[in-house]
Amino acid sequence: MDQNLSTLTKIGNWISTLLLGNTRELIIRIDERVNHLMDDMKDVKSTLAEHGRMLATHTEILREHGEDIAALKMYVGYNVRHSPNIPSEKGRKLLKESGFDDIYPRVREKIFTLIEKKNPKTLYDYEKEAERALRSLRDDPIIYRLKDYVVEHEDQPLVLIFEIASWVVRDDYLREHPLPLRPR
């Protein structure tokens, strides 16, 4: 049976060669090329997916830094160049006029709780966690007053107010939570 099938296959191949000529060979070569292209496309797709994920990550980082860069350009003059940063007269005035000084006592414990969850270990960490805590309250209704102020004062974005306020929160948090001792 297998021999008969093999013989029939050979006869079929001869007939197709006679009838189709070189067209059969072209079809076989095209099929091989298509298979190679499909294998290559699998690699391209996985590479593109990986690059897409990396691009999304980088885009998010740039978006965050874009806000930071805008704030950094603006906050010149709002701080006293000191280590650590402290609000200048202009910075204290912004916190008062924006309403932060009035809002802070009402959100102080919530901010402290958010900072404590991160368990900061350095003064830098205290400041950055204070800023993150403030930013996380962005959609809290108590912050609406700051948002209203920002709309009326386009040159003083919310991120700037949070940056300056983080110095105040950092120092306030430090009074109640002294830095852990570290071996030198």
N, CA and C of each residue as an Amber inpcrd file, in Angstrom:
protein
   552
   0.8310000  -1.1920000   0.0000000   0.0000000   0.0000000   0.0000000
   0.8700000   1.2480000   0.0000000   1.9100000   1.2680000   0.8920000
   2.8010000   2.4220000   0.9480000   3.5520000   2.5830000  -0.3660000
   3.9190000   1.4260000  -0.9800000   4.6540000   1.4940000  -2.2430000
   3.7620000   2.0720000  -3.3340000   2.4810000   1.6680000  -3.3370000
   1.5430000   2.1920000  -4.3310000   1.3500000   3.6950000  -4.1560000
   1.2860000   4.1260000  -2.9060000   1.1150000   5.5500000  -2.6120000
   2.3500000   6.3350000  -3.0380000   3.5050000   5.7650000  -2.8040000
   4.7610000   6.4040000  -3.1980000   4.8400000   6.5110000  -4.7090000
   4.4530000   5.4950000  -5.3740000   4.4600000   5.4930000  -6.8360000
   3.4710000   6.5240000  -7.3560000   2.2970000   6.5920000  -6.7550000
   1.2890000   7.5770000  -7.1700000   1.7880000   9.0030000  -6.9380000
   2.5230000   9.2020000  -5.8320000   3.0650000  10.5200000  -5.5320000
   4.0840000  10.9110000  -6.5940000   4.9400000   9.9620000  -6.9900000
   5.9450000  10.2360000  -8.0190000   5.2770000  10.5760000  -9.3480000
   4.2690000   9.8210000  -9.6860000   3.5460000  10.0690000 -10.9340000
   2.8740000  11.4320000 -10.8850000   2.2880000  11.7600000  -9.7340000
   1.6370000  13.0670000  -9.5780000   2.6430000  14.2100000  -9.7080000
   3.8210000  14.0090000  -9.1380000   4.8650000  15.0310000  -9.2480000
   5.2950000  15.2180000 -10.7000000   5.4330000  14.1190000 -11.4800000
   5.8370000  14.2280000 -12.8830000   4.7730000  14.9490000 -13.6860000
   3.5190000  14.5700000 -13.4110000   2.4280000  15.1980000 -14.1510000
   2.3710000  16.6970000 -13.8360000   2.5210000  17.0390000 -12.5540000
   2.4650000  18.4580000 -12.1900000   3.6440000  19.2170000 -12.7740000
   4.8210000  18.5400000 -12.8720000   5.9880000  19.1890000 -13.4780000
   5.7420000  19.4100000 -14.9560000   5.1490000  18.4190000 -15.6220000
   4.8560000  18.5600000 -17.0410000   3.8190000  19.6520000 -17.2910000
   2.7720000  19.6730000 -16.4600000   1.7000000  20.6340000 -16.6770000
   2.0590000  22.0390000 -16.1800000   2.6890000  22.1220000 -15.0090000
   2.9640000  23.4230000 -14.4170000   4.3580000  23.9530000 -14.7360000
   5.2610000  23.0750000 -15.0540000   6.6230000  23.4940000 -15.3810000
   7.3020000  24.1260000 -14.1710000   7.9260000  25.2630000 -14.3890000
   8.6660000  25.9560000 -13.3300000   7.7480000  26.6070000 -12.2990000
   6.4890000  26.7380000 -12.5990000   5.5490000  27.3790000 -11.6790000
   5.5000000  26.6210000 -10.3610000   5.5850000  25.3040000 -10.4000000
   5.5640000  24.4940000  -9.1910000   6.7560000  24.8420000  -8.3080000
   7.9400000  24.9300000  -8.9160000   9.1420000  25.2760000  -8.1590000
   9.0230000  26.6750000  -7.5490000   8.4530000  27.6000000  -8.2790000
   8.2670000  28.9580000  -7.7650000   7.3270000  28.9740000  -6.5600000
   6.2810000  28.1870000  -6.6560000   5.3260000  28.1060000  -5.5470000
   6.0080000  27.5450000  -4.3110000   6.8270000  26.5260000  -4.4730000
   7.5400000  25.9190000  -3.3410000   8.4860000  26.9430000  -2.7220000
   9.2360000  27.6780000  -3.5570000  10.1690000  28.6810000  -3.0460000
   9.4270000  29.8240000  -2.3290000   8.3160000  30.2380000  -2.8940000
   7.5220000  31.3000000  -2.2540000   7.0090000  30.8320000  -0.9040000
   6.5500000  29.5880000  -0.8420000   6.0730000  29.0300000   0.4220000
   7.1950000  29.0090000   1.4590000   8.3970000  28.6200000   1.0480000
   9.5370000  28.6090000   1.9730000   9.8460000  30.0240000   2.4680000
   9.8340000  30.9940000   1.5650000  10.1160000  32.3860000   1.9420000
   9.0530000  32.9400000   2.9010000   7.8070000  32.5980000   2.6230000
   6.7250000  33.0490000   3.4980000   6.8990000  32.4570000   4.8930000
   7.2730000  31.2030000   4.9650000   7.5070000  30.5740000   6.2730000
   8.6530000  31.2640000   7.0180000   9.7320000  31.5860000   6.2900000
  10.8510000  32.3110000   6.9220000  10.4070000  33.6900000   7.4050000
   9.6320000  34.3820000   6.5990000   9.1340000  35.7080000   6.9850000
   8.2360000  35.6240000   8.2180000   7.4170000  34.5930000   8.2780000
   6.5380000  34.4380000   9.4380000   7.3640000  34.1980000  10.7040000
   8.4160000  33.3910000  10.5950000   9.2970000  33.1780000  11.7530000
   9.9700000  34.4780000  12.1670000  10.4530000  35.2420000  11.1820000
  11.0960000  36.5320000  11.4770000  10.1180000  37.5000000  12.1270000
   8.8710000  37.5050000  11.6790000   7.8680000  38.4170000  12.2240000
   7.5540000  38.0950000  13.6890000   7.6480000  36.8280000  14.0660000
   7.4470000  36.4800000  15.4730000   8.4890000  37.1870000  16.3310000
   9.7440000  37.1820000  15.8730000  10.8100000  37.8690000  16.6030000
  10.5670000  39.3760000  16.6340000  10.1480000  39.9190000  15.4900000
   9.8870000  41.3600000  15.4090000   8.7550000  41.7450000  16.3540000
   7.7020000  40.9520000  16.3840000   6.5680000  41.2530000  17.2590000
   6.9810000  41.2500000  18.7260000   7.7550000  40.2540000  19.1350000
   8.1600000  40.2140000  20.5410000   9.0930000  41.3850000  20.8620000
   9.9850000  41.7260000  19.9260000  10.8780000  42.8700000  20.1340000
  10.0840000  44.1620000  20.2150000   9.1080000  44.3290000  19.3360000
   8.2700000  45.5340000  19.3600000   7.4700000  45.6170000  20.6530000
   6.9640000  44.4990000  21.1270000   6.2070000  44.4980000  22.3840000
   7.1160000  44.9290000  23.5320000   8.3470000  44.4100000  23.5410000
   9.2920000  44.7840000  24.5930000   9.6300000  46.2740000  24.5070000
   9.8690000  46.7640000  23.2980000  10.1680000  48.1900000  23.1210000
   8.9710000  49.0540000  23.4950000   7.7750000  48.5640000  23.2170000
   6.5720000  49.3020000  23.5930000   6.4540000  49.4560000  25.1000000
   6.7420000  48.3830000  25.8290000   6.7090000  48.4500000  27.2950000
   7.7660000  49.4210000  27.8100000   8.9650000  49.3660000  27.2250000
  10.0380000  50.2700000  27.6510000   9.6670000  51.7230000  27.3390000
   9.0730000  51.9380000  26.1690000   8.6740000  53.2880000  25.7870000
   7.6160000  53.8320000  26.7320000   6.6710000  52.9900000  27.1200000
   5.6320000  53.4250000  28.0540000   6.2520000  53.8270000  29.3870000
   7.2180000  53.0410000  29.8480000   7.8980000  53.3660000  31.1050000
   8.6380000  54.6870000  30.9870000   9.3800000  54.8600000  29.8980000
  10.1390000  56.0970000  29.7010000   9.2200000  57.2970000  29.5300000
   8.0950000  57.0930000  28.8590000   7.1420000  58.1840000  28.6850000
   6.6100000  58.6500000  30.0280000   6.2940000  57.6940000  30.8980000
   5.8020000  58.0360000  32.2330000   6.8700000  58.7870000  33.0280000
   8.1090000  58.3220000  32.9370000   9.2060000  58.9980000  33.6390000
   9.3580000  60.4250000  33.1180000   9.3140000  60.5890000  31.8000000
   9.4340000  61.9400000  31.2170000   8.2780000  62.8240000  31.6450000
   7.0930000  62.2450000  31.6920000   5.9280000  63.0220000  32.1110000
   6.1180000  63.5160000  33.5480000   6.5850000  62.6350000  34.4190000
   6.8330000  63.0300000  35.8070000   7.9180000  64.0880000  35.8830000
   8.9940000  63.8850000  35.1340000  10.0830000  64.8580000  35.1660000
   9.6750000  66.1690000  34.5100000   8.7790000  66.0790000  33.5440000
   8.2970000  67.3100000  32.9170000   7.6650000  68.2220000  33.9430000
   6.8440000  67.6270000  34.8140000   6.2460000  68.4090000  35.9030000
   7.3270000  68.9420000  36.8210000   8.2870000  68.0840000  37.1570000
   9.3490000  68.4930000  38.0630000  10.1740000  69.6220000  37.4600000
  10.4900000  69.5110000  36.1640000  11.3010000  70.5330000  35.5150000
  10.5530000  71.8570000  35.4830000   9.2610000  71.8060000  35.1700000
   8.4660000  73.0410000  35.1730000   8.4760000  73.6630000  36.5620000
   8.3230000  72.8330000  37.5670000   8.3190000  73.3520000  38.9370000
   9.6940000  73.8960000  39.3110000  10.7440000  73.1840000  38.9040000
  12.0820000  73.6560000  39.2470000  12.3710000  75.0120000  38.6200000
  11.9250000  75.2110000  37.3930000  12.1100000  76.5120000  36.7420000
  11.3810000  77.5960000  37.5300000  10.2160000  77.2290000  38.0370000
   9.3770000  78.2090000  38.7110000   9.8340000  78.4660000  40.1420000
  10.3670000  77.4610000  40.8110000  10.5670000  77.6370000  42.2380000
  11.8450000  78.3660000  42.6050000  12.5620000  78.8080000  41.5820000
  13.7170000  79.6660000  41.8600000  13.1720000  80.9260000  42.5370000
  13.6820000  81.1980000  43.7000000  13.2090000  82.3440000  44.4630000
  12.2040000  81.9700000  45.5460000  11.6410000  80.7660000  45.4510000
  10.6830000  80.3300000  46.4580000  11.3780000  79.6040000  47.6100000
  12.6880000  79.3770000  47.4550000  13.4170000  78.6930000  48.5180000
  14.6760000  79.4720000  48.8700000  15.1520000  79.2010000  50.0580000
  16.4300000  79.7310000  50.4770000  17.4240000  78.6290000  50.1660000
  18.4080000  78.9410000  49.3440000  19.4120000  77.9340000  48.9870000
  20.1490000  77.5330000  50.2490000  19.7480000  76.4160000  50.7400000
  20.1950000  75.9510000  52.0330000  20.0500000  74.4440000  51.9900000
  20.7780000  73.7500000  52.7550000  20.5920000  72.3150000  52.7900000
  20.1160000  71.9280000  54.1790000  18.9170000  71.4820000  54.3280000
  17.8930000  71.2610000  53.3040000  17.1980000  72.5640000  52.9060000
  16.4580000  72.4840000  51.7880000  15.7070000  73.6510000  51.3210000
  14.6910000  74.0940000  52.3660000  14.5240000  75.3930000  52.4500000
  13.4740000  75.9590000  53.2900000  12.7850000  77.0610000  52.4850000
  11.5030000  77.3050000  52.7300000  10.8020000  78.3370000  51.9640000
  11.3930000  79.7310000  52.2410000  11.5390000  80.4970000  51.1800000
  11.9330000  81.8980000  51.3140000  10.6930000  82.7040000  51.6960000
  10.8520000  83.9900000  51.8070000   9.6930000  84.8560000  52.0840000
   8.6500000  84.6820000  50.9890000   9.1180000  84.6070000  49.7350000
   8.2100000  84.4180000  48.5950000   7.5010000  83.0540000  48.7030000
   8.2180000  82.0230000  49.1280000   7.6290000  80.6920000  49.2940000
   6.5960000  80.6640000  50.4020000   6.9280000  81.2990000  51.5400000
   5.9610000  81.3510000  52.6620000   4.7070000  82.1150000  52.2480000
   4.8960000  83.1760000  51.4620000   3.7610000  83.9740000  50.9810000
   2.8690000  83.1190000  50.0630000   3.4890000  82.3340000  49.1980000
   2.7200000  81.4550000  48.3020000   1.9000000  80.4470000  49.1060000
   2.4950000  79.8370000  50.1210000   1.7660000  78.8570000  50.9290000
   0.5870000  79.5130000  51.6550000   0.7790000  80.7340000  52.1030000
  -0.3020000  81.4460000  52.7950000  -1.4040000  81.8340000  51.8140000
  -1.0310000  82.4810000  50.7030000  -2.0290000  82.9580000  49.7330000
  -2.7800000  81.8180000  49.0510000  -2.1020000  80.7060000  48.8180000
  -2.7560000  79.5790000  48.1370000  -3.7570000  78.8720000  49.0530000
  -3.6040000  79.0720000  50.3590000  -4.4980000  78.4210000  51.3100000
  -3.8890000  77.1910000  51.9490000  -2.6560000  76.8550000  51.5640000
  -2.0370000  75.6670000  52.1450000  -1.9250000  75.7800000  53.6630000
  -1.5470000  76.9600000  54.1430000  -1.3940000  77.1320000  55.5950000
  -2.6830000  76.8260000  56.3510000  -3.8210000  77.1370000  55.7320000
  -5.1150000  76.8560000  56.3710000  -5.5060000  75.3760000  56.2460000
  -5.1380000  74.7750000  55.1400000  -5.5100000  73.3860000  54.8640000
  -4.6230000  72.4090000  55.6430000  -3.3610000  72.7440000  55.7870000
  -2.3870000  71.8030000  56.3550000  -2.8000000  71.2000000  57.7060000
  -3.2650000  71.9900000  58.6610000  -3.6420000  71.3680000  59.9440000
  -4.7190000  70.2840000  59.7930000  -5.5690000  70.4160000  58.7730000
  -6.6410000  69.4360000  58.5750000  -6.1780000  68.1620000  57.8720000
  -5.0630000  68.2420000  57.1270000  -4.5680000  67.0530000  56.4150000
  -3.2620000  66.5250000  57.0040000  -2.7910000  67.1670000  58.0320000
  -1.4990000  66.8380000  58.6330000  -1.3970000  65.3610000  59.0180000
  -2.3610000  64.8450000  59.7550000  -2.3050000  63.4570000  60.2030000
  -2.3780000  62.4780000  59.0290000  -3.1860000  62.8170000  58.0370000
  -3.3010000  61.9610000  56.8580000  -1.9480000  61.9060000  56.1280000
  -1.2960000  63.0550000  56.0110000   0.0090000  63.1180000  55.3620000
   1.0420000  62.3280000  56.1670000   1.0340000  62.5040000  57.4800000
   1.9730000  61.7840000  58.3410000   1.7790000  60.2660000  58.2100000
   0.5430000  59.8430000  58.1450000   0.2560000  58.4110000  57.9970000
   0.8270000  57.8820000  56.6830000   0.6560000  58.6580000  55.6010000
   1.2000000  58.2510000  54.3080000   2.7260000  58.1820000  54.3440000
   3.3430000  59.1300000  55.0190000   4.8030000  59.1220000  55.1340000
   5.2600000  57.9170000  55.9590000   4.5870000  57.6700000  57.0760000
   4.9730000  56.5620000  57.9630000   4.9150000  55.2190000  57.2500000
   3.9550000  55.0480000  56.3420000   3.8410000  53.7930000  55.5980000
   5.1000000  53.5110000  54.7830000   5.7790000  54.5590000  54.3530000
   6.9870000  54.4020000  53.5300000   8.2390000  54.2130000  54.3730000
   8.1370000  54.4850000  55.6660000   9.2420000  54.2820000  56.6020000
  10.5440000  54.9450000  56.1200000  10.5300000  56.2620000  55.9360000
  11.7290000  56.9370000  55.4360000  12.8800000  56.8670000  56.4390000
  14.1050000  56.8640000  55.8960000  15.2830000  56.7000000  56.7480000
  16.2060000  57.9150000  56.7480000  16.0620000  58.7970000  55.7600000
  16.9490000  59.9590000  55.6540000  16.1190000  61.2310000  55.5230000
  16.7640000  62.3530000  55.7260000  16.0840000  63.6310000  55.5810000
  15.5680000  63.8080000  54.1510000  16.3460000  63.3800000  53.1920000
  15.9250000  63.4180000  51.7950000  14.6480000  62.5940000  51.6150000
  14.6350000  61.3960000  52.1980000  13.4450000  60.5340000  52.1070000
  12.2330000  61.1990000  52.7520000  12.4420000  61.8730000  53.8780000
  11.3430000  62.5820000  54.5480000  10.7260000  63.5990000  53.5830000
  11.5990000  64.3640000  52.9280000  11.1240000  65.4060000  52.0070000
  10.3950000  64.8050000  50.8120000  10.9850000  63.7800000  50.1900000
  10.3660000  63.1760000  48.9990000   9.0590000  62.4710000  49.3530000
   9.0200000  61.8150000  50.5060000   7.7710000  61.1490000  50.9170000
   6.7010000  62.1760000  51.2730000   7.1060000  63.3000000  51.8300000
   6.1470000  64.3830000  52.1100000   5.5470000  64.8820000  50.7940000
   6.3980000  65.0630000  49.8020000   5.9040000  65.5270000  48.5000000
   4.9890000  64.4820000  47.8630000   5.3720000  63.2110000  47.9200000
   4.5130000  62.1420000  47.3660000   3.1670000  62.0970000  48.0950000
   3.2040000  62.2520000  49.4010000   1.9590000  62.2310000  50.1810000
   1.0560000  63.3830000  49.7530000   1.6440000  64.5660000  49.5820000
   0.8540000  65.7200000  49.1400000   0.2680000  65.4660000  47.7520000
   1.0830000  64.9420000  46.8530000   0.5940000  64.6650000  45.4930000
  -0.5100000  63.6170000  45.5030000  -0.4320000  62.6700000  46.4160000
  -1.4630000  61.6280000  46.4720000  -2.8110000  62.1850000  46.9200000
  -2.7900000  63.3410000  47.5480000  -4.0430000  63.9800000  47.9860000
  -4.6310000  64.8930000  46.9100000  -4.0420000  64.8900000  45.7410000
  -4.4350000  65.7740000  44.6440000  -5.9370000  65.7630000  44.3740000
  -6.5790000  64.6210000  44.5190000  -8.0130000  64.5200000  44.2360000
  -8.8840000  64.5790000  45.4880000  -8.2840000  64.8230000  46.6280000
  -9.0230000  64.9600000  47.8790000  -9.7550000  66.3080000  47.8600000
 -11.0330000  66.3390000  48.1840000 -11.7890000  67.6000000  48.1530000
 -11.1600000  68.7250000  48.9840000 -10.4210000  68.3780000  50.0140000
  -9.8150000  69.4170000  50.8430000  -8.7610000  70.2160000  50.0610000
  -8.2360000  69.6160000  48.9960000  -7.2120000  70.2610000  48.1680000
  -7.8370000  71.1720000  47.0990000  -9.1440000  71.1210000  46.9290000
  -9.8060000  71.9300000  45.9010000  -9.4560000  73.4090000  46.0230000
  -9.3080000  73.8880000  47.2430000  -8.9630000  75.3030000  47.4350000
  -7.6250000  75.6240000  46.7540000  -6.6560000  74.7130000  46.8770000
  -5.3680000  74.9090000  46.2060000  -5.5420000  74.8810000  44.6890000
  -6.3760000  73.9920000  44.2130000  -6.6190000  73.9000000  42.7730000
  -7.2660000  75.1850000  42.2470000  -8.2000000  75.7160000  43.0190000
  -8.8220000  76.9870000  42.6090000  -7.7730000  78.0890000  42.5240000
  -6.8770000  78.1210000  43.4840000  -5.8100000  79.1210000  43.4930000
  -4.9250000  78.9670000  42.2530000  -4.5850000  77.7330000  41.9110000
  -3.7110000  77.4650000  40.7710000  -4.3600000  77.9280000  39.4640000
  -5.6630000  77.7380000  39.3460000  -6.3670000  78.1700000  38.1340000
  -6.2800000  79.6910000  37.9890000  -6.3740000  80.3870000  39.1010000
  -6.3250000  81.8560000  39.0640000  -4.8960000  82.3850000  38.9550000
  -3.9050000  81.5450000  39.2420000  -2.4930000  81.9580000  39.2160000
  -1.7090000  80.9250000  38.4090000  -1.8050000  81.0070000  37.0940000
  -1.2160000  80.0130000  36.2040000   0.2940000  79.8730000  36.3630000
   0.9470000  80.9060000  36.8290000   2.4070000  80.8550000  36.9790000
   2.8320000  80.1350000  38.2550000   1.8620000  79.6490000  39.0230000
   2.1590000  78.9450000  40.2730000   1.4160000  77.6100000  40.2800000
   1.9700000  76.6030000  39.5920000   1.2730000  75.3090000  39.4820000
   1.2020000  74.5640000  40.8130000   0.2970000  73.6140000  40.8580000
   0.0800000  72.8130000  42.0600000   1.3580000  72.0850000  42.4750000
   2.1090000  71.6050000  41.5010000   3.3440000  70.8880000  41.8070000
   4.3420000  71.8030000  42.5270000   4.3290000  73.0810000  42.2090000
   5.1920000  74.0490000  42.8940000   4.7580000  74.2030000  44.3590000
   3.4700000  74.3310000  44.5740000   2.9520000  74.4590000  45.9500000
   3.3040000  73.2040000  46.7510000   3.1230000  72.0210000  46.1410000
   3.4530000  70.7770000  46.8260000   4.9510000  70.6930000  47.1300000
   5.7840000  71.1390000  46.2040000   7.2340000  71.1090000  46.4190000
   7.6140000  71.9590000  47.6310000   7.1300000  73.1750000  47.6590000
   7.4550000  74.0860000  48.7680000   6.8370000  73.5720000  50.0680000
   5.5990000  73.1090000  49.9920000   4.9190000  72.5880000  51.1830000
   5.6350000  71.3550000  51.7320000   6.2680000  70.5770000  50.8530000
   6.9620000  69.3740000  51.3230000   8.1060000  69.7280000  52.2700000
   8.7000000  70.8980000  52.1120000   9.7800000  71.3210000  53.0220000
   9.2140000  71.5940000  54.4140000   8.0160000  72.1890000  54.4320000
   7.3600000  72.4840000  55.7100000   6.9310000  71.1770000  56.3820000
   6.3280000  70.2870000  55.5950000   5.8670000  69.0030000  56.1230000
   7.0690000  68.1860000  56.6120000   8.1350000  68.1780000  55.8340000
   9.3400000  67.4440000  56.2180000   9.8320000  67.8790000  57.6000000
   9.9370000  69.1860000  57.7990000  10.4310000  69.6990000  59.0830000
   9.4600000  69.4000000  60.2230000   8.1710000  69.4900000  59.9310000
   7.1550000  69.1930000  60.9400000   7.2060000  67.7050000  61.3110000
   7.3160000  66.8560000  60.3020000   7.4010000  65.4140000  60.5310000
   8.6740000  65.0740000  61.3220000   9.7600000  65.7560000  60.9950000
  11.0360000  65.5230000  61.6670000  10.9580000  65.8450000  63.1640000
  10.1780000  66.8520000  63.5200000  10.0270000  67.2020000  64.9320000
   9.4060000  66.0540000  65.7350000   8.4730000  65.3510000  65.1170000
   7.8050000  64.2430000  65.8200000   8.4630000  62.8850000  65.5780000
   9.2320000  62.7900000  64.4990000   9.8570000  61.5150000  64.1290000
  11.3360000  61.7660000  63.8220000  12.1450000  61.8500000  64.8560000
  13.5740000  62.1120000  64.6210000  14.1890000  61.0640000  63.6930000
  15.2010000  61.4800000  62.9610000  15.8870000  60.5520000  62.0570000
  16.4780000  59.3890000  62.8440000  16.4000000  58.2020000  62.2830000
  17.0240000  57.0510000  62.9560000  18.5490000  57.2240000  62.9780000
  19.1620000  56.7790000  64.0350000  20.6270000  56.8580000  64.1320000
  21.2230000  55.8100000  63.1890000  22.2560000  56.2390000  62.4860000
  22.9400000  55.3410000  61.5730000  24.4190000  55.2950000  61.9570000
  25.0040000  54.1300000  61.8840000  26.4490000  54.0670000  62.1740000
  27.2290000  54.8000000  61.0810000  28.2680000  55.4390000  61.4580000
  29.0810000  56.1950000  60.4890000  30.2210000  55.3650000  59.9750000
